[in-house]
Amino acid sequence: MENPVQFVHWLRSVAPYIHAFRGKTFVVAFPGELVTAGALPVLAQDLSLLHALGIKIVIVHGSRPQVAEQLALRNVEGSFHNGIRITDTAALECSKEAAGELRLDIEAAFSQGLPNTPMAHAAIRIISGNFITAKPIGIVDGVDFQLTGTTRKVDYDTMHRIMDGGSLVLLGPLGFSPTGEAFNLTMEDVAVSAAAALRADKLIFITETPMMADQDGDEIRELSFMQAEHELKAGYLPADVAFYLEHAVKASRGGVPRIHIVPYQMDGSALLELFTHDGVGTMVSSENLESLREATVEDVGGIIKLIEPLEADGTLVKRGRELIEREINYFSVIEHDGVIFGCAALYPFPFEKMAEMACLTVNPEVQSQGDGERILKHMEKRARRAGFHSLFVLTTRTAHWFLKRGFVSASVDDLPKNRQKMYNWQRKSLVLVKQL
């Protein structure tokens, strides 16, 4: 192993996600273009890893390029309206053939088991079936969609039993009516309907589209569903990107807490999206995922995990768990999707109208993203609300960072009397003060 220390650090950094995701249900949907691009074997390996971590997986596949190929072999031209295929009898037969071939390809991909590969000893079982009841779209805008349908009902009870038994569920873009008719569906519609019916924790679209960007060309990493609706109304998104975002909003309104739109061009994009702070795609959420707030006793474990490495190397003074529990009301934390990424404490000295900010810590993985500055501003506001006139810090390693943010050098004599008595002359911390 080239860098065991880096490996251990990485494994520890993903541990909170592993704990959070175990037992959760993820619906993972991808278009037929992913299969055409040859990305199916790698995706199967990544989803197998998620399954091994105790995540329940439902897979939904599309088939648009495969259907187009089958139509071309029959010299039949496909027709669309508003991005949705108009399915006549010939197109439905092509859809059936494409879905059958793709199902076999997907089952084969999850049957990999060669030694020294990510799928070794996986022994994953995939079960598909008539889990989707469909109905025809009918005539829209004067256009008869014929055998194109939309999801009417999802057999979520059976699917839950399959996942509880340790197998993956596979859904294709076909549904069936109670009278036995087959209808061609969009992958996005099936995925949204399944995620909502299953009360899935995440819906993940692995897409052929590039990273979503705003009108200025800046990447869009995270949106509330209301922000997503605003972006759609602005009308600048490419049609295929907007189509995914429309379904993300629909899923959010249907009760799915997190919807991810992740380009498949990057190797391991699904894992990077799920196990890194900012991910590599766009996430639509039912609420604001990041919160900066005063800490509660439930945050003690997260704070300890965050500050332990800095206590070990001497950057921070060691604090026992009992001390943090007693002083938890002094702490504030910044969390993202339930994981604490930063903290600080504010200790009051009411007589001098001063407060000490201590234990300012940000996870090294996200230190360049401004979390430290957000915490500092939060603590300044908290100090002002409490009626303090100045904020001071004692630091041995990060004086430059504070000086750039309005603190000025001071001496031990400038500290409150009680804090002077507790000053550790062995550490020789620098004293920095900021007027509020």
Summary of the structure (lengths in Angstrom):
residues: 436
radius of gyration: 26.9
end to end distance: 50.5
largest distance: 89.4
contacts: 1355
relative contact order: 0.09
helix: 42%
strand: 27%
